[in-house]
Amino acid sequence: MSYGSVEEKDEQADVLNQVKGEGSHHVHAHSYKNKKEADVFFFHDMLRPGSLITPTIPPTASMPALLSGDVADSIPFSTEHLSDIITMFAPASLTMTREIRWTLDTCEHPRTLPGQKAGCATSLESLVELPASLLGRGNVRAFSAVDLPMDGPGTPALRGRYNVTAARKLSGSSSEVVTCHDLTYPYSVYYCHTSRPTSAYMVTLASVEEGASPTTMEVMAVCHLDTSLWSPKNSFFELHNVRPGDVAVCHFLTKLSIIWVTVDEHADAR
């Protein structure tokens, strides 16, 4: 199907008409697309140095522009103006139309667990102000995984066998962090949310496979210490025959994801 065909335009119109009445999906699941949860998550104790792990790290295909606050505020950002947004960024493929719609819906109707807070940042200024507001502190610090490679369009999630050589804890004693996930949009949009109790780590991995690229990398991991409110049908729980709340569960983040902690709480100031 080529972009701009009659069939695609009809489908695109259907997408525009379906905005109202459909709930948003979980941001983590969307980031991994069709990867099974059993392949994405792993146990907390796997982050011990010396552990052999087969991580699934979602690909990062592009780094869209991060707008200034003045520019971002001048552009409509709501499902109510979806048609105008699609026109503004034309030509937009059916896939991009769906992603734009999903992002807008997720930002308007975030799905959070009880006690969690969430919001979307659409500019450089809001990417700093929102995490500080969610943490309730003005003095915050950001962490990102700068060593991960950028991927081409259609690149599958990175998966291989690696040794954990180091795991540096980023979160402090409060066990509360803000994680900002990059969403697919014509410019940079981040979905930021609190999660508590949570431990965040910068993990160094060394490949044990010949010819692997990269041979070593640093990647961020978030570990959810209380899974009691998770679905018992989560395929990771079913695979390992455990129940929600029995174990702490971790997953890796994309290259563009950002972890925020309060300056006086983060575990290592290096």
C-alpha positions as CSV (number, residue, x, y, z in Angstrom):
1,M,0.0,0.0,0.0
2,S,1.5,3.3,-1.1
3,Y,1.3,6.5,0.9
4,G,-1.5,8.6,-0.3
5,S,-3.5,5.9,-2.0
6,V,-7.3,6.0,-1.8
7,E,-7.4,2.9,0.5
8,E,-4.9,4.5,2.9
9,K,-6.7,7.8,3.0
10,D,-9.9,6.0,3.8
11,E,-8.2,4.1,6.6
12,Q,-6.6,7.3,7.8
13,A,-10.1,8.9,8.0
14,D,-11.3,5.9,10.0
15,V,-8.4,6.5,12.5
16,L,-9.4,10.1,12.8
17,N,-13.0,9.1,13.5
18,Q,-12.1,6.6,16.1
19,V,-10.3,8.9,18.5
20,K,-13.1,9.3,21.0
21,G,-14.2,6.3,23.1
22,E,-10.9,4.3,22.9
23,G,-8.7,4.0,26.0
24,S,-5.0,4.4,25.8
25,H,-2.6,1.4,26.0
26,H,0.3,1.0,28.4
27,V,3.3,3.0,27.4
28,H,5.8,0.3,28.2
29,A,3.9,-2.3,26.1
30,H,3.7,0.2,23.2
31,S,7.4,0.9,23.3
32,Y,8.1,-2.8,22.8
33,K,5.5,-3.2,20.1
34,N,4.8,-6.9,19.7
35,K,7.4,-8.3,22.1
36,K,6.0,-10.7,24.7
37,E,6.1,-9.4,28.2
38,A,7.9,-12.7,29.2
39,D,10.8,-11.6,27.0
40,V,10.9,-8.0,28.2
41,F,10.9,-8.4,32.0
42,F,13.5,-10.1,34.2
43,F,14.0,-10.6,37.9
44,H,15.6,-8.0,40.1
45,D,18.5,-10.3,41.2
46,M,19.6,-10.7,37.6
47,L,21.3,-7.3,37.9
48,R,24.0,-8.7,40.2
49,P,27.5,-8.4,38.6
50,G,28.4,-11.8,37.1
51,S,24.8,-12.6,36.0
52,L,24.2,-13.8,32.5
53,I,21.2,-12.0,31.0
54,T,19.4,-12.0,27.7
55,P,18.0,-8.5,27.6
56,T,15.4,-7.1,25.3
57,I,16.1,-3.4,24.6
58,P,13.6,-1.6,22.5
59,P,15.0,0.1,19.4
60,T,15.4,3.9,18.9
61,A,14.9,4.7,15.3
62,S,15.2,8.5,15.3
63,M,15.7,11.6,17.5
64,P,13.1,14.2,16.5
65,A,13.6,17.8,17.4
66,L,13.0,19.0,21.0
67,L,11.1,22.2,20.6
68,S,11.3,25.3,22.8
69,G,8.3,26.1,25.0
70,D,7.2,29.1,22.8
71,V,7.1,26.9,19.7
72,A,5.5,23.9,21.3
73,D,2.8,26.1,22.9
74,S,1.9,27.5,19.5
75,I,1.1,24.1,18.1
76,P,-2.2,22.3,18.9
77,F,-1.7,19.2,21.0
78,S,-5.0,17.4,21.6
79,T,-7.2,14.7,20.0
80,E,-9.8,17.5,19.4
81,H,-7.4,19.0,16.9
82,L,-6.1,15.7,15.4
83,S,-7.2,16.5,11.9
84,D,-5.4,19.9,12.0
85,I,-2.3,18.2,13.4
86,I,-2.3,15.6,10.6
87,T,-2.6,18.4,8.1
88,M,0.1,20.4,9.7
89,F,2.6,17.5,9.4
90,A,1.4,16.2,6.0
91,P,2.1,13.9,4.3
92,A,1.5,11.6,7.2
93,S,1.3,7.9,6.5
94,L,-1.4,5.7,8.1
95,T,1.2,4.4,10.5
96,M,2.2,7.9,11.6
97,T,-1.4,8.9,11.9
98,R,-2.1,6.1,14.3
99,E,1.0,6.9,16.3
100,I,0.1,10.6,16.6
101,R,-3.4,9.6,17.7
102,W,-2.0,7.1,20.2
103,T,0.4,9.7,21.7
104,L,-2.3,12.3,22.0
105,D,-4.7,9.9,23.6
106,T,-2.1,8.6,26.0
107,C,-1.2,12.2,27.1
108,E,-4.8,13.1,27.6
109,H,-5.8,9.9,29.4
110,P,-2.7,8.4,31.1
111,R,-3.2,5.0,32.6
112,T,-1.6,5.0,36.0
113,L,-1.7,2.7,39.0
114,P,-3.1,4.1,42.3
115,G,-0.7,6.7,43.8
116,Q,1.1,7.3,40.5
117,K,1.2,10.6,38.7
118,A,1.9,11.2,35.0
119,G,1.9,13.8,32.3
120,C,3.5,14.6,28.9
121,A,6.3,17.0,28.1
122,T,6.3,18.6,24.7
123,S,9.2,21.1,25.0
124,L,12.7,21.4,26.5
125,E,11.4,23.5,29.4
126,S,8.5,21.2,30.2
127,L,10.9,18.2,30.1
128,V,12.6,19.7,33.2
129,E,9.6,21.3,34.9
130,L,7.3,18.3,34.7
131,P,9.6,15.7,36.4
132,A,10.4,18.3,39.1
133,S,6.7,18.8,39.7
134,L,6.0,15.1,39.8
135,L,8.7,14.6,42.3
136,G,7.7,17.6,44.3
137,R,11.2,18.9,44.4
138,G,12.9,21.7,42.4
139,N,16.4,20.2,42.5
140,V,16.5,17.2,40.2
141,R,19.0,15.3,38.1
142,A,18.5,13.5,34.8
143,F,20.2,10.2,33.6
144,S,20.2,8.8,30.1
145,A,21.9,5.9,28.3
146,V,24.2,7.7,25.9
147,D,26.1,4.6,24.7
148,L,23.2,2.9,23.0
149,P,23.3,3.0,19.2
150,M,20.6,4.6,17.1
151,D,18.7,2.2,15.0
152,G,17.3,2.4,11.4
153,P,13.6,2.2,10.7
154,G,12.1,-1.2,11.3
155,T,15.0,-2.4,13.5
156,P,13.9,-5.1,15.9
157,A,14.5,-4.9,19.6
158,L,18.1,-5.6,20.6
159,R,18.4,-9.1,22.1
160,G,21.5,-11.1,22.9
161,R,23.5,-12.8,25.7
162,Y,25.4,-10.4,28.0
163,N,27.2,-10.5,31.3
164,V,26.3,-7.9,33.8
165,T,29.6,-6.3,34.8
166,A,28.3,-3.4,36.9
167,A,25.0,-2.0,38.1
168,R,25.1,1.5,39.5
169,K,22.0,2.5,41.5
170,L,20.6,5.9,40.5
171,S,17.6,6.1,42.8
172,G,17.9,7.0,46.5
173,S,16.3,5.9,49.7
174,S,12.8,7.3,48.8
175,S,12.5,4.7,46.0
176,E,10.7,7.2,43.9
177,V,11.8,8.2,40.4
178,V,10.3,9.8,37.4
179,T,10.8,7.9,34.1
180,C,10.2,9.8,30.9
181,H,9.5,7.6,27.8
182,D,10.0,9.0,24.3
183,L,6.8,8.7,22.3
184,T,6.4,8.5,18.5
185,Y,5.5,12.0,17.2
186,P,6.7,14.5,14.5
187,Y,8.7,16.2,17.3
188,S,9.9,15.1,20.7
189,V,7.2,14.2,23.2
190,Y,7.9,12.4,26.5
191,Y,5.4,10.6,28.7
192,C,6.7,11.0,32.3
193,H,5.4,9.2,35.3
194,T,6.2,8.5,38.9
195,S,6.7,4.9,40.1
196,R,7.1,3.9,43.7
197,P,8.6,1.8,45.1
198,T,11.2,1.7,42.3
199,S,14.9,1.2,41.9
200,A,16.7,2.6,38.8
201,Y,20.1,1.5,37.6
202,M,22.7,2.2,35.0
203,V,23.8,-1.2,33.9
204,T,27.0,-2.1,32.1
205,L,26.7,-5.2,29.8
206,A,29.4,-7.1,28.0
207,S,28.4,-9.4,25.2
208,V,29.4,-13.1,25.4
209,E,28.6,-13.7,21.7
210,E,31.3,-13.5,19.0
211,G,30.9,-10.7,16.6
212,A,28.2,-8.9,18.6
213,S,27.8,-5.2,18.1
214,P,28.1,-3.4,20.4
215,T,30.4,-5.6,22.5
216,T,29.7,-3.5,25.6
217,M,27.1,-1.0,26.4
218,E,25.5,1.0,29.2
219,V,21.7,0.8,29.5
220,M,19.2,2.0,32.1
221,A,17.0,-0.4,33.9
222,V,14.0,0.2,36.1
223,C,12.9,-2.3,38.7
224,H,9.4,-2.3,40.0
225,L,9.6,-3.4,43.6
226,D,5.9,-3.8,44.3
227,T,4.0,-5.7,41.5
228,S,0.9,-6.4,43.6
229,L,-1.4,-4.4,41.4
230,W,-0.2,-5.9,38.1
231,S,-2.3,-8.2,36.1
232,P,-2.0,-11.9,37.1
233,K,-2.3,-12.7,33.4
234,N,1.1,-11.0,32.7
235,S,2.9,-13.6,30.7
236,F,6.1,-13.1,32.7
237,F,4.2,-14.1,35.9
238,E,2.7,-17.1,34.1
239,L,6.0,-18.3,32.6
240,H,7.7,-18.3,36.0
241,N,4.7,-19.4,38.0
242,V,4.6,-16.4,40.3
243,R,1.9,-14.1,41.4
244,P,1.7,-10.3,41.4
245,G,3.5,-9.0,44.5
246,D,5.7,-12.1,44.9
247,V,8.7,-10.7,43.0
248,A,10.3,-7.4,41.9
249,V,10.3,-7.1,38.1
250,C,12.8,-5.1,36.0
251,H,13.0,-4.0,32.3
252,F,15.5,-1.9,30.2
253,L,14.7,1.4,28.7
254,T,15.2,2.9,25.2
255,K,18.2,5.2,24.4
256,L,16.0,8.3,24.5
257,S,14.3,7.5,27.8
258,I,15.3,9.7,30.8
259,I,15.3,8.9,34.5
260,W,14.9,11.8,36.9
261,V,15.7,11.7,40.7
262,T,16.1,14.4,43.3
263,V,19.7,15.5,43.7
264,D,19.9,14.7,47.4
265,E,18.3,11.3,46.9
266,H,20.3,9.7,44.0
267,A,22.6,7.0,45.1
268,D,25.8,7.9,43.2
269,A,26.8,11.4,42.3
270,R,29.4,10.4,39.8
